[in-house]
């Protein structure tokens, strides 16, 4: 899961992560990210 208020940062982190075989979810709103967070699903939250 990637959470950042800057779209450019999200795009870059998502691109690098997916190129390395990770599935990602990204949010620019931390409240929305918290709402959709699922315990035990993520290996890393940035």
mmCIF entry with sequence, helices, sheets and N, C-alpha, C, O atoms, coordinates in Angstrom:
data_MODEL
# 
_entry.id   MODEL 
# 
_entity.id                         1 
_entity.type                       polymer 
_entity.pdbx_number_of_molecules   1 
# 
_entity_poly.entity_id                      1 
_entity_poly.type                           'polypeptide(L)' 
_entity_poly.nstd_linkage                   no 
_entity_poly.nstd_monomer                   no 
_entity_poly.pdbx_seq_one_letter_code       
;(UNK)(UNK)(UNK)(UNK)(UNK)(UNK)(UNK)(UNK)(UNK)(UNK)(UNK)(UNK)(UNK)(UNK)(UNK)(UNK)
(UNK)(UNK)(UNK)(UNK)(UNK)(UNK)(UNK)(UNK)(UNK)(UNK)(UNK)(UNK)(UNK)(UNK)(UNK)(UNK)
(UNK)(UNK)(UNK)(UNK)(UNK)(UNK)(UNK)(UNK)(UNK)(UNK)(UNK)(UNK)(UNK)(UNK)
;
_entity_poly.pdbx_seq_one_letter_code_can   XXXXXXXXXXXXXXXXXXXXXXXXXXXXXXXXXXXXXXXXXXXXXX 
_entity_poly.pdbx_strand_id                 A 
# 
loop_
_entity_poly_seq.entity_id 
_entity_poly_seq.num 
_entity_poly_seq.mon_id 
_entity_poly_seq.hetero 
1 1  UNK n 
1 2  UNK n 
1 3  UNK n 
1 4  UNK n 
1 5  UNK n 
1 6  UNK n 
1 7  UNK n 
1 8  UNK n 
1 9  UNK n 
1 10 UNK n 
1 11 UNK n 
1 12 UNK n 
1 13 UNK n 
1 14 UNK n 
1 15 UNK n 
1 16 UNK n 
1 17 UNK n 
1 18 UNK n 
1 19 UNK n 
1 20 UNK n 
1 21 UNK n 
1 22 UNK n 
1 23 UNK n 
1 24 UNK n 
1 25 UNK n 
1 26 UNK n 
1 27 UNK n 
1 28 UNK n 
1 29 UNK n 
1 30 UNK n 
1 31 UNK n 
1 32 UNK n 
1 33 UNK n 
1 34 UNK n 
1 35 UNK n 
1 36 UNK n 
1 37 UNK n 
1 38 UNK n 
1 39 UNK n 
1 40 UNK n 
1 41 UNK n 
1 42 UNK n 
1 43 UNK n 
1 44 UNK n 
1 45 UNK n 
1 46 UNK n 
# 
_struct_asym.id          A 
_struct_asym.entity_id   1 
# 
loop_
_struct_conf.conf_type_id 
_struct_conf.id 
_struct_conf.pdbx_PDB_helix_id 
_struct_conf.beg_label_comp_id 
_struct_conf.beg_label_asym_id 
_struct_conf.beg_label_seq_id 
_struct_conf.pdbx_beg_PDB_ins_code 
_struct_conf.end_label_comp_id 
_struct_conf.end_label_asym_id 
_struct_conf.end_label_seq_id 
_struct_conf.pdbx_end_PDB_ins_code 
_struct_conf.beg_auth_comp_id 
_struct_conf.beg_auth_asym_id 
_struct_conf.beg_auth_seq_id 
_struct_conf.end_auth_comp_id 
_struct_conf.end_auth_asym_id 
_struct_conf.end_auth_seq_id 
_struct_conf.pdbx_PDB_helix_class 
_struct_conf.details 
_struct_conf.pdbx_PDB_helix_length 
HELX_P HELX_P1 AA1 UNK A 7  ? UNK A 19 ? UNK A 7  UNK A 19 1 ? 13 
HELX_P HELX_P2 AA2 UNK A 30 ? UNK A 36 ? UNK A 30 UNK A 36 1 ? 7  
# 
_struct_conf_type.id          HELX_P 
_struct_conf_type.criteria    ? 
_struct_conf_type.reference   ? 
# 
_struct_sheet.id               AA1 
_struct_sheet.type             ? 
_struct_sheet.number_strands   2 
_struct_sheet.details          ? 
# 
_struct_sheet_order.sheet_id     AA1 
_struct_sheet_order.range_id_1   1 
_struct_sheet_order.range_id_2   2 
_struct_sheet_order.offset       ? 
_struct_sheet_order.sense        parallel 
# 
loop_
_struct_sheet_range.sheet_id 
_struct_sheet_range.id 
_struct_sheet_range.beg_label_comp_id 
_struct_sheet_range.beg_label_asym_id 
_struct_sheet_range.beg_label_seq_id 
_struct_sheet_range.pdbx_beg_PDB_ins_code 
_struct_sheet_range.end_label_comp_id 
_struct_sheet_range.end_label_asym_id 
_struct_sheet_range.end_label_seq_id 
_struct_sheet_range.pdbx_end_PDB_ins_code 
_struct_sheet_range.beg_auth_comp_id 
_struct_sheet_range.beg_auth_asym_id 
_struct_sheet_range.beg_auth_seq_id 
_struct_sheet_range.end_auth_comp_id 
_struct_sheet_range.end_auth_asym_id 
_struct_sheet_range.end_auth_seq_id 
AA1 1 UNK A 2  ? UNK A 3  ? UNK A 2  UNK A 3  
AA1 2 UNK A 26 ? UNK A 27 ? UNK A 26 UNK A 27 
# 
loop_
_atom_site.group_PDB 
_atom_site.id 
_atom_site.type_symbol 
_atom_site.label_atom_id 
_atom_site.label_alt_id 
_atom_site.label_comp_id 
_atom_site.label_asym_id 
_atom_site.label_entity_id 
_atom_site.label_seq_id 
_atom_site.pdbx_PDB_ins_code 
_atom_site.Cartn_x 
_atom_site.Cartn_y 
_atom_site.Cartn_z 
_atom_site.occupancy 
_atom_site.B_iso_or_equiv 
_atom_site.pdbx_formal_charge 
_atom_site.auth_seq_id 
_atom_site.auth_comp_id 
_atom_site.auth_asym_id 
_atom_site.auth_atom_id 
_atom_site.pdbx_PDB_model_num 
ATOM 1   N N  . UNK A 1 1  ? 0.850   -1.158  0.000   1.00 0.00 ? 1  UNK A N  1 
ATOM 2   C CA . UNK A 1 1  ? 0.000   0.000   0.000   1.00 0.00 ? 1  UNK A CA 1 
ATOM 3   C C  . UNK A 1 1  ? 0.901   1.227   0.000   1.00 0.00 ? 1  UNK A C  1 
ATOM 4   O O  . UNK A 1 1  ? 1.846   1.325   0.783   1.00 0.00 ? 1  UNK A O  1 
ATOM 5   N N  . UNK A 1 2  ? 0.590   2.158   -0.891  1.00 0.00 ? 2  UNK A N  1 
ATOM 6   C CA . UNK A 1 2  ? 1.341   3.403   -0.994  1.00 0.00 ? 2  UNK A CA 1 
ATOM 7   C C  . UNK A 1 2  ? 0.401   4.556   -0.652  1.00 0.00 ? 2  UNK A C  1 
ATOM 8   O O  . UNK A 1 2  ? -0.686  4.673   -1.218  1.00 0.00 ? 2  UNK A O  1 
ATOM 9   N N  . UNK A 1 3  ? 0.830   5.399   0.275   1.00 0.00 ? 3  UNK A N  1 
ATOM 10  C CA . UNK A 1 3  ? 0.036   6.559   0.673   1.00 0.00 ? 3  UNK A CA 1 
ATOM 11  C C  . UNK A 1 3  ? 0.935   7.784   0.595   1.00 0.00 ? 3  UNK A C  1 
ATOM 12  O O  . UNK A 1 3  ? 1.965   7.846   1.266   1.00 0.00 ? 3  UNK A O  1 
ATOM 13  N N  . UNK A 1 4  ? 0.553   8.746   -0.212  1.00 0.00 ? 4  UNK A N  1 
ATOM 14  C CA . UNK A 1 4  ? 1.308   9.992   -0.319  1.00 0.00 ? 4  UNK A CA 1 
ATOM 15  C C  . UNK A 1 4  ? 0.396   11.059  -0.895  1.00 0.00 ? 4  UNK A C  1 
ATOM 16  O O  . UNK A 1 4  ? -0.515  10.759  -1.666  1.00 0.00 ? 4  UNK A O  1 
ATOM 17  N N  . UNK A 1 5  ? 0.643   12.300  -0.520  1.00 0.00 ? 5  UNK A N  1 
ATOM 18  C CA . UNK A 1 5  ? -0.202  13.381  -1.024  1.00 0.00 ? 5  UNK A CA 1 
ATOM 19  C C  . UNK A 1 5  ? 0.274   13.921  -2.373  1.00 0.00 ? 5  UNK A C  1 
ATOM 20  O O  . UNK A 1 5  ? -0.387  14.773  -2.966  1.00 0.00 ? 5  UNK A O  1 
ATOM 21  N N  . UNK A 1 6  ? 1.411   13.434  -2.856  1.00 0.00 ? 6  UNK A N  1 
ATOM 22  C CA . UNK A 1 6  ? 1.931   13.874  -4.148  1.00 0.00 ? 6  UNK A CA 1 
ATOM 23  C C  . UNK A 1 6  ? 1.774   12.751  -5.175  1.00 0.00 ? 6  UNK A C  1 
ATOM 24  O O  . UNK A 1 6  ? 2.307   11.656  -5.000  1.00 0.00 ? 6  UNK A O  1 
ATOM 25  N N  . UNK A 1 7  ? 1.049   13.037  -6.227  1.00 0.00 ? 7  UNK A N  1 
ATOM 26  C CA . UNK A 1 7  ? 0.770   12.037  -7.262  1.00 0.00 ? 7  UNK A CA 1 
ATOM 27  C C  . UNK A 1 7  ? 2.036   11.516  -7.919  1.00 0.00 ? 7  UNK A C  1 
ATOM 28  O O  . UNK A 1 7  ? 2.120   10.332  -8.244  1.00 0.00 ? 7  UNK A O  1 
ATOM 29  N N  . UNK A 1 8  ? 3.028   12.387  -8.120  1.00 0.00 ? 8  UNK A N  1 
ATOM 30  C CA . UNK A 1 8  ? 4.276   11.962  -8.764  1.00 0.00 ? 8  UNK A CA 1 
ATOM 31  C C  . UNK A 1 8  ? 4.994   10.898  -7.935  1.00 0.00 ? 8  UNK A C  1 
ATOM 32  O O  . UNK A 1 8  ? 5.557   9.952   -8.485  1.00 0.00 ? 8  UNK A O  1 
ATOM 33  N N  . UNK A 1 9  ? 4.973   11.054  -6.636  1.00 0.00 ? 9  UNK A N  1 
ATOM 34  C CA . UNK A 1 9  ? 5.619   10.084  -5.751  1.00 0.00 ? 9  UNK A CA 1 
ATOM 35  C C  . UNK A 1 9  ? 4.886   8.746   -5.827  1.00 0.00 ? 9  UNK A C  1 
ATOM 36  O O  . UNK A 1 9  ? 5.514   7.690   -5.900  1.00 0.00 ? 9  UNK A O  1 
ATOM 37  N N  . UNK A 1 10 ? 3.577   8.798   -5.810  1.00 0.00 ? 10 UNK A N  1 
ATOM 38  C CA . UNK A 1 10 ? 2.774   7.574   -5.907  1.00 0.00 ? 10 UNK A CA 1 
ATOM 39  C C  . UNK A 1 10 ? 3.064   6.847   -7.211  1.00 0.00 ? 10 UNK A C  1 
ATOM 40  O O  . UNK A 1 10 ? 3.277   5.635   -7.213  1.00 0.00 ? 10 UNK A O  1 
ATOM 41  N N  . UNK A 1 11 ? 3.072   7.570   -8.304  1.00 0.00 ? 11 UNK A N  1 
ATOM 42  C CA . UNK A 1 11 ? 3.311   6.964   -9.624  1.00 0.00 ? 11 UNK A CA 1 
ATOM 43  C C  . UNK A 1 11 ? 4.679   6.297   -9.671  1.00 0.00 ? 11 UNK A C  1 
ATOM 44  O O  . UNK A 1 11 ? 4.807   5.178   -10.167 1.00 0.00 ? 11 UNK A O  1 
ATOM 45  N N  . UNK A 1 12 ? 5.695   6.969   -9.164  1.00 0.00 ? 12 UNK A N  1 
ATOM 46  C CA . UNK A 1 12 ? 7.051   6.420   -9.200  1.00 0.00 ? 12 UNK A CA 1 
ATOM 47  C C  . UNK A 1 12 ? 7.172   5.177   -8.313  1.00 0.00 ? 12 UNK A C  1 
ATOM 48  O O  . UNK A 1 12 ? 7.717   4.159   -8.741  1.00 0.00 ? 12 UNK A O  1 
ATOM 49  N N  . UNK A 1 13 ? 6.670   5.259   -7.091  1.00 0.00 ? 13 UNK A N  1 
ATOM 50  C CA . UNK A 1 13 ? 6.747   4.110   -6.192  1.00 0.00 ? 13 UNK A CA 1 
ATOM 51  C C  . UNK A 1 13 ? 5.928   2.931   -6.718  1.00 0.00 ? 13 UNK A C  1 
ATOM 52  O O  . UNK A 1 13 ? 6.351   1.780   -6.606  1.00 0.00 ? 13 UNK A O  1 
ATOM 53  N N  . UNK A 1 14 ? 4.779   3.212   -7.282  1.00 0.00 ? 14 UNK A N  1 
ATOM 54  C CA . UNK A 1 14 ? 3.939   2.157   -7.840  1.00 0.00 ? 14 UNK A CA 1 
ATOM 55  C C  . UNK A 1 14 ? 4.631   1.494   -9.025  1.00 0.00 ? 14 UNK A C  1 
ATOM 56  O O  . UNK A 1 14 ? 4.612   0.270   -9.149  1.00 0.00 ? 14 UNK A O  1 
ATOM 57  N N  . UNK A 1 15 ? 5.235   2.286   -9.889  1.00 0.00 ? 15 UNK A N  1 
ATOM 58  C CA . UNK A 1 15 ? 5.931   1.748   -11.048 1.00 0.00 ? 15 UNK A CA 1 
ATOM 59  C C  . UNK A 1 15 ? 7.080   0.832   -10.643 1.00 0.00 ? 15 UNK A C  1 
ATOM 60  O O  . UNK A 1 15 ? 7.202   -0.281  -11.155 1.00 0.00 ? 15 UNK A O  1 
ATOM 61  N N  . UNK A 1 16 ? 7.917   1.299   -9.727  1.00 0.00 ? 16 UNK A N  1 
ATOM 62  C CA . UNK A 1 16 ? 9.061   0.500   -9.281  1.00 0.00 ? 16 UNK A CA 1 
ATOM 63  C C  . UNK A 1 16 ? 8.592   -0.775  -8.581  1.00 0.00 ? 16 UNK A C  1 
ATOM 64  O O  . UNK A 1 16 ? 9.142   -1.852  -8.810  1.00 0.00 ? 16 UNK A O  1 
ATOM 65  N N  . UNK A 1 17 ? 7.586   -0.652  -7.738  1.00 0.00 ? 17 UNK A N  1 
ATOM 66  C CA . UNK A 1 17 ? 7.074   -1.816  -7.014  1.00 0.00 ? 17 UNK A CA 1 
ATOM 67  C C  . UNK A 1 17 ? 6.518   -2.866  -7.967  1.00 0.00 ? 17 UNK A C  1 
ATOM 68  O O  . UNK A 1 17 ? 6.820   -4.052  -7.830  1.00 0.00 ? 17 UNK A O  1 
ATOM 69  N N  . UNK A 1 18 ? 5.713   -2.440  -8.925  1.00 0.00 ? 18 UNK A N  1 
ATOM 70  C CA . UNK A 1 18 ? 5.096   -3.383  -9.853  1.00 0.00 ? 18 UNK A CA 1 
ATOM 71  C C  . UNK A 1 18 ? 6.119   -4.009  -10.793 1.00 0.00 ? 18 UNK A C  1 
ATOM 72  O O  . UNK A 1 18 ? 5.956   -5.160  -11.198 1.00 0.00 ? 18 UNK A O  1 
ATOM 73  N N  . UNK A 1 19 ? 7.173   -3.269  -11.148 1.00 0.00 ? 19 UNK A N  1 
ATOM 74  C CA . UNK A 1 19 ? 8.241   -3.838  -11.966 1.00 0.00 ? 19 UNK A CA 1 
ATOM 75  C C  . UNK A 1 19 ? 8.980   -4.946  -11.221 1.00 0.00 ? 19 UNK A C  1 
ATOM 76  O O  . UNK A 1 19 ? 9.601   -5.811  -11.838 1.00 0.00 ? 19 UNK A O  1 
ATOM 77  N N  . UNK A 1 20 ? 8.908   -4.913  -9.903  1.00 0.00 ? 20 UNK A N  1 
ATOM 78  C CA . UNK A 1 20 ? 9.566   -5.925  -9.077  1.00 0.00 ? 20 UNK A CA 1 
ATOM 79  C C  . UNK A 1 20 ? 8.602   -6.979  -8.561  1.00 0.00 ? 20 UNK A C  1 
ATOM 80  O O  . UNK A 1 20 ? 8.910   -7.709  -7.619  1.00 0.00 ? 20 UNK A O  1 
ATOM 81  N N  . UNK A 1 21 ? 7.430   -7.053  -9.187  1.00 0.00 ? 21 UNK A N  1 
ATOM 82  C CA . UNK A 1 21 ? 6.512   -8.140  -8.905  1.00 0.00 ? 21 UNK A CA 1 
ATOM 83  C C  . UNK A 1 21 ? 5.506   -7.920  -7.785  1.00 0.00 ? 21 UNK A C  1 
ATOM 84  O O  . UNK A 1 21 ? 4.812   -8.856  -7.390  1.00 0.00 ? 21 UNK A O  1 
ATOM 85  N N  . UNK A 1 22 ? 5.415   -6.707  -7.268  1.00 0.00 ? 22 UNK A N  1 
ATOM 86  C CA . UNK A 1 22 ? 4.467   -6.428  -6.205  1.00 0.00 ? 22 UNK A CA 1 
ATOM 87  C C  . UNK A 1 22 ? 3.168   -5.869  -6.766  1.00 0.00 ? 22 UNK A C  1 
ATOM 88  O O  . UNK A 1 22 ? 3.182   -5.064  -7.698  1.00 0.00 ? 22 UNK A O  1 
ATOM 89  N N  . UNK A 1 23 ? 2.059   -6.291  -6.205  1.00 0.00 ? 23 UNK A N  1 
ATOM 90  C CA . UNK A 1 23 ? 0.769   -5.678  -6.518  1.00 0.00 ? 23 UNK A CA 1 
ATOM 91  C C  . UNK A 1 23 ? 0.610   -4.512  -5.555  1.00 0.00 ? 23 UNK A C  1 
ATOM 92  O O  . UNK A 1 23 ? 0.934   -4.634  -4.374  1.00 0.00 ? 23 UNK A O  1 
ATOM 93  N N  . UNK A 1 24 ? 0.115   -3.387  -6.049  1.00 0.00 ? 24 UNK A N  1 
ATOM 94  C CA . UNK A 1 24 ? 0.024   -2.213  -5.180  1.00 0.00 ? 24 UNK A CA 1 
ATOM 95  C C  . UNK A 1 24 ? -1.371  -1.607  -5.186  1.00 0.00 ? 24 UNK A C  1 
ATOM 96  O O  . UNK A 1 24 ? -2.127  -1.719  -6.151  1.00 0.00 ? 24 UNK A O  1 
ATOM 97  N N  . UNK A 1 25 ? -1.674  -0.971  -4.084  1.00 0.00 ? 25 UNK A N  1 
ATOM 98  C CA . UNK A 1 25 ? -2.834  -0.105  -3.969  1.00 0.00 ? 25 UNK A CA 1 
ATOM 99  C C  . UNK A 1 25 ? -2.271  1.244   -3.559  1.00 0.00 ? 25 UNK A C  1 
ATOM 100 O O  . UNK A 1 25 ? -1.368  1.303   -2.724  1.00 0.00 ? 25 UNK A O  1 
ATOM 101 N N  . UNK A 1 26 ? -2.779  2.319   -4.122  1.00 0.00 ? 26 UNK A N  1 
ATOM 102 C CA . UNK A 1 26 ? -2.246  3.626   -3.770  1.00 0.00 ? 26 UNK A CA 1 
ATOM 103 C C  . UNK A 1 26 ? -3.374  4.603   -3.455  1.00 0.00 ? 26 UNK A C  1 
ATOM 104 O O  . UNK A 1 26 ? -4.462  4.553   -4.028  1.00 0.00 ? 26 UNK A O  1 
ATOM 105 N N  . UNK A 1 27 ? -3.062  5.493   -2.516  1.00 0.00 ? 27 UNK A N  1 
ATOM 106 C CA . UNK A 1 27 ? -4.027  6.491   -2.064  1.00 0.00 ? 27 UNK A CA 1 
ATOM 107 C C  . UNK A 1 27 ? -3.308  7.806   -1.812  1.00 0.00 ? 27 UNK A C  1 
ATOM 108 O O  . UNK A 1 27 ? -2.171  7.822   -1.341  1.00 0.00 ? 27 UNK A O  1 
ATOM 109 N N  . UNK A 1 28 ? -3.977  8.907   -2.128  1.00 0.00 ? 28 UNK A N  1 
ATOM 110 C CA . UNK A 1 28 ? -3.424  10.210  -1.781  1.00 0.00 ? 28 UNK A CA 1 
ATOM 111 C C  . UNK A 1 28 ? -4.166  10.825  -0.596  1.00 0.00 ? 28 UNK A C  1 
ATOM 112 O O  . UNK A 1 28 ? -3.888  11.958  -0.203  1.00 0.00 ? 28 UNK A O  1 
ATOM 113 N N  . UNK A 1 29 ? -5.100  10.082  -0.035  1.00 0.00 ? 29 UNK A N  1 
ATOM 114 C CA . UNK A 1 29 ? -5.868  10.513  1.129   1.00 0.00 ? 29 UNK A CA 1 
ATOM 115 C C  . UNK A 1 29 ? -5.677  9.477   2.239   1.00 0.00 ? 29 UNK A C  1 
ATOM 116 O O  . UNK A 1 29 ? -6.140  8.345   2.104   1.00 0.00 ? 29 UNK A O  1 
ATOM 117 N N  . UNK A 1 30 ? -5.005  9.845   3.335   1.00 0.00 ? 30 UNK A N  1 
ATOM 118 C CA . UNK A 1 30 ? -4.742  8.868   4.384   1.00 0.00 ? 30 UNK A CA 1 
ATOM 119 C C  . UNK A 1 30 ? -6.005  8.323   5.052   1.00 0.00 ? 30 UNK A C  1 
ATOM 120 O O  . UNK A 1 30 ? -6.021  7.172   5.490   1.00 0.00 ? 30 UNK A O  1 
ATOM 121 N N  . UNK A 1 31 ? -7.041  9.117   5.134   1.00 0.00 ? 31 UNK A N  1 
ATOM 122 C CA . UNK A 1 31 ? -8.296  8.652   5.727   1.00 0.00 ? 31 UNK A CA 1 
ATOM 123 C C  . UNK A 1 31 ? -8.915  7.560   4.858   1.00 0.00 ? 31 UNK A C  1 
ATOM 124 O O  . UNK A 1 31 ? -9.405  6.553   5.368   1.00 0.00 ? 31 UNK A O  1 
ATOM 125 N N  . UNK A 1 32 ? -8.888  7.764   3.555   1.00 0.00 ? 32 UNK A N  1 
ATOM 126 C CA . UNK A 1 32 ? -9.407  6.762   2.629   1.00 0.00 ? 32 UNK A CA 1 
ATOM 127 C C  . UNK A 1 32 ? -8.547  5.501   2.670   1.00 0.00 ? 32 UNK A C  1 
ATOM 128 O O  . UNK A 1 32 ? -9.079  4.392   2.631   1.00 0.00 ? 32 UNK A O  1 
ATOM 129 N N  . UNK A 1 33 ? -7.239  5.657   2.746   1.00 0.00 ? 33 UNK A N  1 
ATOM 130 C CA . UNK A 1 33 ? -6.342  4.505   2.842   1.00 0.00 ? 33 UNK A CA 1 
ATOM 131 C C  . UNK A 1 33 ? -6.642  3.703   4.101   1.00 0.00 ? 33 UNK A C  1 
ATOM 132 O O  . UNK A 1 33 ? -6.673  2.473   4.060   1.00 0.00 ? 33 UNK A O  1 
ATOM 133 N N  . UNK A 1 34 ? -6.858  4.381   5.203   1.00 0.00 ? 34 UNK A N  1 
ATOM 134 C CA . UNK A 1 34 ? -7.190  3.702   6.456   1.00 0.00 ? 34 UNK A CA 1 
ATOM 135 C C  . UNK A 1 34 ? -8.516  2.958   6.347   1.00 0.00 ? 34 UNK A C  1 
ATOM 136 O O  . UNK A 1 34 ? -8.676  1.865   6.890   1.00 0.00 ? 34 UNK A O  1 
ATOM 137 N N  . UNK A 1 35 ? -9.455  3.563   5.642   1.00 0.00 ? 35 UNK A N  1 
ATOM 138 C CA . UNK A 1 35 ? -10.769 2.943   5.464   1.00 0.00 ? 35 UNK A CA 1 
ATOM 139 C C  . UNK A 1 35 ? -10.658 1.615   4.713   1.00 0.00 ? 35 UNK A C  1 
ATOM 140 O O  . UNK A 1 35 ? -11.350 0.653   5.045   1.00 0.00 ? 35 UNK A O  1 
ATOM 141 N N  . UNK A 1 36 ? -9.794  1.565   3.709   1.00 0.00 ? 36 UNK A N  1 
ATOM 142 C CA . UNK A 1 36 ? -9.666  0.363   2.881   1.00 0.00 ? 36 UNK A CA 1 
ATOM 143 C C  . UNK A 1 36 ? -8.528  -0.571  3.299   1.00 0.00 ? 36 UNK A C  1 
ATOM 144 O O  . UNK A 1 36 ? -8.312  -1.605  2.666   1.00 0.00 ? 36 UNK A O  1 
ATOM 145 N N  . UNK A 1 37 ? -7.802  -0.214  4.358   1.00 0.00 ? 37 UNK A N  1 
ATOM 146 C CA . UNK A 1 37 ? -6.713  -1.054  4.850   1.00 0.00 ? 37 UNK A CA 1 
ATOM 147 C C  . UNK A 1 37 ? -7.273  -2.390  5.332   1.00 0.00 ? 37 UNK A C  1 
ATOM 148 O O  . UNK A 1 37 ? -8.264  -2.435  6.061   1.00 0.00 ? 37 UNK A O  1 
ATOM 149 N N  . UNK A 1 38 ? -6.625  -3.476  4.916   1.00 0.00 ? 38 UNK A N  1 
ATOM 150 C CA . UNK A 1 38 ? -7.037  -4.812  5.337   1.00 0.00 ? 38 UNK A CA 1 
ATOM 151 C C  . UNK A 1 38 ? -5.877  -5.480  6.077   1.00 0.00 ? 38 UNK A C  1 
ATOM 152 O O  . UNK A 1 38 ? -4.821  -5.738  5.500   1.00 0.00 ? 38 UNK A O  1 
ATOM 153 N N  . UNK A 1 39 ? -6.090  -5.746  7.330   1.00 0.00 ? 39 UNK A N  1 
ATOM 154 C CA . UNK A 1 39 ? -5.059  -6.332  8.173   1.00 0.00 ? 39 UNK A CA 1 
ATOM 155 C C  . UNK A 1 39 ? -4.578  -7.666  7.595   1.00 0.00 ? 39 UNK A C  1 
ATOM 156 O O  . UNK A 1 39 ? -5.378  -8.519  7.209   1.00 0.00 ? 39 UNK A O  1 
ATOM 157 N N  . UNK A 1 40 ? -3.241  -7.825  7.545   1.00 0.00 ? 40 UNK A N  1 
ATOM 158 C CA . UNK A 1 40 ? -2.649  -9.066  7.087   1.00 0.00 ? 40 UNK A CA 1 
ATOM 159 C C  . UNK A 1 40 ? -2.490  -9.179  5.581   1.00 0.00 ? 40 UNK A C  1 
ATOM 160 O O  . UNK A 1 40 ? -1.947  -10.176 5.105   1.00 0.00 ? 40 UNK A O  1 
ATOM 161 N N  . UNK A 1 41 ? -2.941  -8.198  4.815   1.00 0.00 ? 41 UNK A N  1 
ATOM 162 C CA . UNK A 1 41 ? -2.864  -8.281  3.359   1.00 0.00 ? 41 UNK A CA 1 
ATOM 163 C C  . UNK A 1 41 ? -1.551  -7.723  2.816   1.00 0.00 ? 41 UNK A C  1 
ATOM 164 O O  . UNK A 1 41 ? -1.061  -8.189  1.787   1.00 0.00 ? 41 UNK A O  1 
ATOM 165 N N  . UNK A 1 42 ? -0.985  -6.744  3.487   1.00 0.00 ? 42 UNK A N  1 
ATOM 166 C CA . UNK A 1 42 ? 0.157   -5.999  2.932   1.00 0.00 ? 42 UNK A CA 1 
ATOM 167 C C  . UNK A 1 42 ? 1.472   -6.460  3.514   1.00 0.00 ? 42 UNK A C  1 
ATOM 168 O O  . UNK A 1 42 ? 1.572   -6.752  4.706   1.00 0.00 ? 42 UNK A O  1 
ATOM 169 N N  . UNK A 1 43 ? 2.486   -6.523  2.661   1.00 0.00 ? 43 UNK A N  1 
ATOM 170 C CA . UNK A 1 43 ? 3.837   -6.790  3.108   1.00 0.00 ? 43 UNK A CA 1 
ATOM 171 C C  . UNK A 1 43 ? 4.542   -5.490  3.523   1.00 0.00 ? 43 UNK A C  1 
ATOM 172 O O  . UNK A 1 43 ? 5.455   -5.492  4.349   1.00 0.00 ? 43 UNK A O  1 
ATOM 173 N N  . UNK A 1 44 ? 4.089   -4.388  2.926   1.00 0.00 ? 44 UNK A N  1 
ATOM 174 C CA . UNK A 1 44 ? 4.735   -3.098  3.178   1.00 0.00 ? 44 UNK A CA 1 
ATOM 175 C C  . UNK A 1 44 ? 3.735   -1.977  2.968   1.00 0.00 ? 44 UNK A C  1 
ATOM 176 O O  . UNK A 1 44 ? 2.952   -1.999  2.019   1.00 0.00 ? 44 UNK A O  1 
ATOM 177 N N  . UNK A 1 45 ? 3.766   -0.997  3.859   1.00 0.00 ? 45 UNK A N  1 
ATOM 178 C CA . UNK A 1 45 ? 2.961   0.215   3.707   1.00 0.00 ? 45 UNK A CA 1 
ATOM 179 C C  . UNK A 1 45 ? 3.928   1.377   3.690   1.00 0.00 ? 45 UNK A C  1 
ATOM 180 O O  . UNK A 1 45 ? 4.718   1.558   4.617   1.00 0.00 ? 45 UNK A O  1 
ATOM 181 N N  . UNK A 1 46 ? 3.859   2.172   2.617   1.00 0.00 ? 46 UNK A N  1 
ATOM 182 C CA . UNK A 1 46 ? 4.754   3.327   2.453   1.00 0.00 ? 46 UNK A CA 1 
ATOM 183 C C  . UNK A 1 46 ? 3.903   4.580   2.489   1.00 0.00 ? 46 UNK A C  1 
ATOM 184 O O  . UNK A 1 46 ? 4.429   5.687   2.371   1.00 0.00 ? 46 UNK A O  1 
# 
